[in-house]
Amino acid sequence: MDSTTQQTDQQRSADQRRRELLEAADRVVLRDGPQASMNAIAAEAGITKPILYRHFGDKSGLYRALAKRHTDALLDALRAAADAPATRRGRVENTIDTYLATIEAAPQVYRFLMHPAEDPHAAEQSARGFDIGRHSAPLLRRLGEELGKLIGDRVDLGPGGSELARVWGHGIVGMMHAAGDWWLGERPCSRTQLVTSLVDLLWGRLAEVEDRDADTGP
């Protein structure tokens, strides 16, 4: 076996081991949410914590790896929803519903990624460099950029369309995130109702309704 083949085999083995560790981390996060600890993840994987640190460095490194894993899967699902045979409004509804269905199906994973401050050890983690905004904000920015690219690739927005698509992408992600976070915590309505309401807003319903004081002149 030449050195190149040996290096390739070693890399495949390392990649496979990393996937196995991330799957173990996922199982713990699904159970414990933001309280998932490196000790619990190491125990789930059947290894010691130093070995886990060797692969990811610290909890920040593990967080980034899990965030990429789940963001990649979410983006694949959003692209499929956007390309499914439907009217334009139907595709928008499918896209928003896919996002909400994803966070609804794995709320503990969502809370781990977006609300690590719920961890009772969050202050200690922050002192060690694990800052919620520093980690969750890039995740949202990536979603905004990717959704903007999706819009730009599928809708002709004319001159300046690329910039407008990015604005819309980040705006829609911000709306989905804020509304979804509130909805997941309070469940004030069904997912279908929330999707319809958000799409109504995007579809210009706000521009069609009158102000409550429209008939009260100066």
C-alpha positions in Angstrom: 0.0 0.0 0.0 1.5 3.3 -1.1 1.5 6.4 1.2 -1.2 8.1 -0.7 -3.6 5.2 -0.4 -2.8 4.9 3.3 -3.5 8.6 3.9 -6.8 8.3 2.0 -7.8 5.3 4.1 -6.9 7.1 7.3 -8.9 10.1 6.2 -11.9 7.9 5.5 -11.6 6.3 8.9 -11.3 9.7 10.6 -14.3 11.0 8.7 -16.3 7.9 9.6 -15.3 8.2 13.3 -16.3 11.9 13.3 -19.7 11.0 11.8 -20.2 8.4 14.5 -19.4 10.9 17.2 -21.7 13.5 15.8 -24.5 10.9 15.7 -23.8 10.2 19.4 -23.9 13.9 20.1 -27.2 14.2 18.2 -28.7 11.4 20.4 -27.7 13.3 23.6 -28.9 16.6 22.3 -32.3 15.1 21.3 -32.6 13.9 24.9 -31.0 16.8 26.9 -31.3 19.9 24.6 -29.1 22.8 25.8 -28.1 20.8 28.9 -26.2 18.3 26.7 -22.7 18.0 28.2 -19.4 16.9 26.8 -19.3 14.2 29.5 -22.7 12.8 28.4 -21.7 12.9 24.8 -18.4 11.1 25.4 -20.3 8.4 27.5 -22.9 8.0 24.7 -20.1 7.5 22.2 -18.2 5.0 24.5 -15.1 7.2 24.7 -13.4 9.4 27.2 -13.8 13.2 27.1 -10.2 13.8 26.1 -10.8 11.8 22.9 -13.9 13.9 22.2 -11.8 17.0 22.6 -9.2 15.6 20.2 -11.9 15.5 17.5 -13.7 18.8 18.2 -11.4 20.9 20.5 -14.2 22.0 22.9 -17.9 22.5 23.1 -17.7 25.4 20.7 -16.1 23.1 18.1 -18.7 20.4 18.7 -21.5 23.1 18.4 -20.1 24.3 15.0 -20.0 20.8 13.7 -23.6 20.0 14.8 -24.8 23.4 13.5 -23.3 22.6 10.0 -24.7 19.1 10.0 -28.3 20.3 10.8 -28.0 23.5 8.7 -26.9 21.4 5.7 -29.9 19.1 6.1 -32.3 22.0 6.6 -31.0 23.7 3.4 -31.4 20.6 1.4 -35.0 20.3 2.6 -35.7 24.0 1.9 -34.4 23.7 -1.7 -36.5 20.6 -2.2 -39.6 22.5 -0.9 -38.9 25.5 -3.1 -38.5 23.3 -6.2 -41.6 21.1 -5.6 -44.3 21.4 -8.3 -46.7 24.1 -7.0 -47.8 27.6 -7.6 -45.4 30.3 -6.5 -47.4 30.9 -3.3 -47.5 27.2 -2.8 -43.7 26.9 -3.0 -43.3 29.7 -0.5 -45.8 28.0 1.9 -43.9 24.7 1.4 -40.6 26.4 2.2 -41.8 28.1 5.4 -43.7 25.0 6.5 -40.5 22.9 6.0 -38.6 25.2 8.3 -41.3 25.1 11.0 -41.7 21.4 10.7 -38.0 20.9 11.2 -37.8 22.8 14.4 -41.1 21.2 15.6 -39.8 17.7 14.9 -36.6 18.2 17.0 -37.2 21.1 19.4 -34.3 20.0 21.7 -31.9 20.2 18.8 -33.3 23.7 17.9 -32.9 24.9 21.5 -29.3 23.5 21.7 -28.4 25.4 18.5 -30.3 28.7 19.2 -30.7 28.8 23.0 -27.5 27.3 24.5 -27.9 30.0 27.3 -30.7 27.8 28.7 -27.9 25.5 29.9 -27.4 26.1 33.6 -23.6 26.1 33.0 -24.0 28.9 30.3 -22.2 31.5 32.4 -19.2 29.2 32.8 -19.2 28.4 29.1 -19.4 32.1 28.2 -16.3 32.7 30.4 -14.6 29.9 28.4 -15.4 31.5 25.1 -18.8 29.8 24.2 -20.9 32.9 23.4 -24.5 32.3 22.1 -24.5 35.2 19.7 -21.1 34.4 18.3 -22.3 31.0 17.4 -26.0 31.3 16.5 -25.7 34.5 14.5 -23.5 32.9 11.8 -25.9 30.1 11.5 -28.8 32.5 10.8 -26.5 34.5 8.4 -25.7 31.4 6.5 -29.4 30.6 6.2 -30.1 34.1 5.0 -27.4 34.0 2.3 -28.4 30.6 1.1 -32.1 31.5 0.9 -31.2 34.7 -0.9 -29.2 32.6 -3.5 -32.2 30.3 -3.8 -34.5 33.3 -4.5 -32.1 34.8 -7.0 -31.7 31.6 -8.9 -35.4 31.0 -9.3 -37.0 34.5 -9.6 -36.1 37.2 -12.2 -35.8 40.4 -10.1 -34.4 42.5 -12.8 -31.5 45.0 -12.4 -30.1 44.8 -8.9 -31.9 41.5 -8.4 -28.9 39.8 -6.7 -28.8 42.4 -3.9 -32.6 42.4 -3.6 -32.6 38.6 -3.3 -30.1 38.8 -0.5 -32.2 41.4 1.3 -35.3 39.2 0.9 -33.4 36.1 2.0 -32.2 37.6 5.2 -35.6 39.2 5.9 -37.5 36.0 5.4 -35.0 34.0 7.6 -35.4 36.7 10.3 -39.2 36.4 10.1 -39.2 32.6 10.1 -36.8 32.5 13.0 -38.5 35.1 15.2 -42.0 33.8 14.5 -41.0 30.1 14.8 -39.2 30.7 18.1 -42.3 32.4 19.5 -44.6 29.7 18.1 -42.5 26.8 19.3 -42.5 28.2 22.9 -46.2 29.2 23.1 -48.0 27.2 20.4 -50.7 29.9 20.0 -52.0 28.4 16.8 -51.5 25.5 14.5 -48.5 25.3 12.2 -50.7 25.6 9.2 -52.3 28.8 10.5 -48.9 30.2 11.2 -47.6 29.4 7.7 -50.7 31.0 6.1 -50.4 34.1 8.2 -46.7 34.5 7.4 -47.3 34.0 3.7 -50.2 36.4 3.7 -47.8 39.0 5.1 -45.2 38.3 2.4 -47.9 38.3 -0.2 -48.7 41.9 0.5 -51.8 41.6 2.7 -50.3 44.3 5.0 -50.5 46.7 2.1 -54.1 45.9 1.4 -55.6 46.5 4.8 -56.6 49.9 6.1 -55.2 51.6 9.2 -57.6 51.5 12.1 -57.6 55.3 12.2 -57.7 55.8 8.5 -61.1 57.5 8.6 -60.1 60.0 11.3 -58.7 63.0 9.5 -56.9 65.9 11.1 
